[in-house]
């Protein structure tokens, strides 16, 4: 848990503008112990999958990524979300992580479609998704409450061409 607390503490100002308002105890180990239990239950129940991104050299935690809202039935879909440490920006970590998560979602989870959205002025996130093969599919006004404000989002998607 110390690595999760350290990652979020060190990147508080960098990440918070792109995330829903963080709970006050996010910087405490107890919060992350509960999150690990919750995320494990979500994974076991097939609803979500939380992952982490580590530095290539040194192995420090530099990001997080999750496949959320996994739905079966007629859609076989999920959404993807991610965050990356300020110090790790521009090194290809998140493109590599998103591509690996897409491969896992399509190959191992047998999903047909992945959606992702980003705030229009977050160009880095848009570039990550484009580089990972996502296509813009639309624009949603006041889509998510981010850092206490309703924000518009660009909607993207990626379809598994080999789904069977």
Buried (B, 14 or more C-beta within 10 A) or exposed (E): EEEBBEBBEBBEEBBBEBBEEBEEEBBEEEBBEEBEEEBEEBBEEEBBBBBBBBBEEEEBBBBBBBBBEBBEEEEBBBBBBBBBBEEBEEEEBBBBBBBBBBEBBBEEBEBBBBBBBBBEEBEEBBEBBEBBEBEEEEEEEEBBEBBEEEBBBBBBBBBBEEEE
